[in-house]
Every structure is written in structure tokens, then in C-alpha cells.
Amino acid sequence: MVDLADMQAQLKILSDAYAAQLPEKLEQIEQAWKQLPRNSWDDEGFQTLHRMVHSLTGSGKMFDFALLSDVARNLEEHLKQITQAKIAPNEEQRKRIQVLLGELHRVCIRKLN
């Protein structure tokens, strides 16, 4: 039989490890976004960015970062629309992405402090 206290301790260790990796993950997402061309379509780049954000959407809730997961989901949905259209984002879409990336950072900082 599994000891509940032991399982909770293990979950805490996993959650702490996840939290420790978040700043680096957010930096990687930010870098992937900055590397995309402004005026042309980069399918591989957008697919990569979309996958990175998607991973935050799923993992956030699992590790008790529900708000981070919600913000990531908003960003993921926005990126999905752009990715499906396969057209470089216009200025309004770019601004929305920047706002959502900023929200991801703020949520992460609040949760970690």
C-alpha cells in the first residue's frame, strides 16, 4: 500500500522541480517567438512555438500552476489560429502574442514568489 504522506512528498518534489524549470521554459518560448520572421511564414517555427506553449497548458495544471495553464491555453489557441492560417501574424496578432507572453511571465513570477 502506498503511504499518502510519501506520495505527497514525492508530488511536492516534482512540483518544485517543475517550478525551477519554468523560467527557462518561458525564456525558450520567448526566444522561439523572437526568432520568427515578421513578414513571412515559418511553418516549422510556428509549429515549434505552438508545441512549446501547448506543453505548458497541460503540465501547468498537473503541477498546481492552474493560472499559468489558463494563460498558456489562451496563447495556444491564438497561435493555433495563426498556425492553421499559415500566414505571418499581422500587427494586431503580434501585439496579442506579446501581451500573452507577458502574462505568462507575470503569472510565473507571482507563483514562484
Phi and psi in degrees as a GROMACS rama.xvg file:
@    title "Ramachandran Plot"
@    xaxis  label "Phi"
@    yaxis  label "Psi"
@TYPE xy
-82.5789  132.263  VAL-2
-78.0441  123.494  ASP-3
-60.3963  -43.0163  LEU-4
-62.9748  -38.8659  ALA-5
-66.3683  -41.4343  ASP-6
-65.3041  -41.1115  MET-7
-64.0147  -39.0123  GLN-8
-64.3625  -41.0395  ALA-9
-65.9417  -40.2507  GLN-10
-63.8643  -37.5756  LEU-11
-63.8038  -41.8496  LYS-12
-61.435  -44.8471  ILE-13
-64.9531  -42.0948  LEU-14
-64.0618  -41.9724  SER-15
-63.8416  -39.9616  ASP-16
-64.9429  -40.8482  ALA-17
-61.2516  -47.0938  TYR-18
-60.0565  -39.8711  ALA-19
-64.8903  -29.5297  ALA-20
-86.4815  -15.0074  GLN-21
-57.7791  -48.3418  LEU-22
-56.3338  -40.5532  PRO-23
-66.898  -41.3077  GLU-24
-62.4893  -42.1723  LYS-25
-65.98  -37.5395  LEU-26
-63.6101  -40.5264  GLU-27
-64.1153  -39.5516  GLN-28
-64.6652  -44.77  ILE-29
-60.2899  -43.9002  GLU-30
-65.2501  -40.4356  GLN-31
-61.1856  -39.5827  ALA-32
-66.1441  -45.7635  TRP-33
-65.6175  -26.9802  LYS-34
-80.4852  -12.0912  GLN-35
-73.4888  140.673  LEU-36
-66.9292  147.58  PRO-37
-76.9594  -35.4494  ARG-38
-117.23  11.7057  ASN-39
-142.161  162.838  SER-40
-88.9689  131.579  TRP-41
-123.68  91.7092  ASP-42
-58.5988  -48.9117  ASP-43
-61.6096  -42.1131  GLU-44
-63.5651  -44.2218  GLY-45
-69.3379  -37.0151  PHE-46
-62.2137  -42.3036  GLN-47
-62.7009  -47.8843  THR-48
-59.8939  -44.7541  LEU-49
-60.3848  -44.1593  HIS-50
-63.4447  -40.8412  ARG-51
-62.3178  -44.0344  MET-52
-68.9447  -39.1214  VAL-53
-58.0565  -38.8549  HIS-54
-65.0597  -33.9095  SER-55
-68.2265  -36.9224  LEU-56
-58.0692  -46.8955  THR-57
-76.3381  -43.0884  GLY-58
-76.1735  -27.6997  SER-59
-56.7502  -50.1522  GLY-60
-66.6373  -35.8383  LYS-61
-61.7254  -33.048  MET-62
-107.233  25.502  PHE-63
67.2652  36.6219  ASP-64
-120.049  57.8682  PHE-65
-60.93  -42.3653  ALA-66
-66.0325  -40.5669  LEU-67
-59.5327  -42.9834  LEU-68
-62.03  -41.5208  SER-69
-64.7827  -43.8111  ASP-70
-65.4753  -42.3306  VAL-71
-61.635  -38.0063  ALA-72
-62.9867  -41.9801  ARG-73
-60.4158  -45.363  ASN-74
-64.7649  -43.0468  LEU-75
-59.4729  -43.7699  GLU-76
-64.229  -39.9335  GLU-77
-64.0708  -45.5446  HIS-78
-65.5223  -35.2506  LEU-79
-62.1913  -43.0729  LYS-80
-60.7963  -43.5603  GLN-81
-66.7033  -43.7916  ILE-82
-62.956  -39.7453  THR-83
-68.0538  -34.2689  GLN-84
-74.0728  -24.9829  ALA-85
55.044  40.4951  LYS-86
-130.033  136.303  ILE-87
-53.2285  138.256  ALA-88
-62.9126  142.702  PRO-89
-78.6104  179.176  ASN-90
-62.1063  -40.3724  GLU-91
-63.4797  -43.0367  GLU-92
-65.537  -39.8043  GLN-93
-62.5045  -42.3705  ARG-94
-63.2435  -41.1771  LYS-95
-62.6494  -42.1168  ARG-96
-61.3628  -44.3708  ILE-97
-61.5059  -41.8331  GLN-98
-61.2235  -46.3872  VAL-99
-67.1426  -36.6412  LEU-100
-63.4038  -40.6797  LEU-101
-62.2317  -40.1632  GLY-102
-63.1678  -40.9079  GLU-103
-57.1097  -45.7953  LEU-104
-63.1411  -45.0857  HIS-105
-62.9132  -44.1273  ARG-106
-62.4471  -41.9815  VAL-107
-62.2299  -46.7888  CYS-108
-62.3073  -44.7459  ILE-109
-60.807  -42.6327  ARG-110
-68.7909  -36.1242  LYS-111
-79.6479  -18.1914  LEU-112
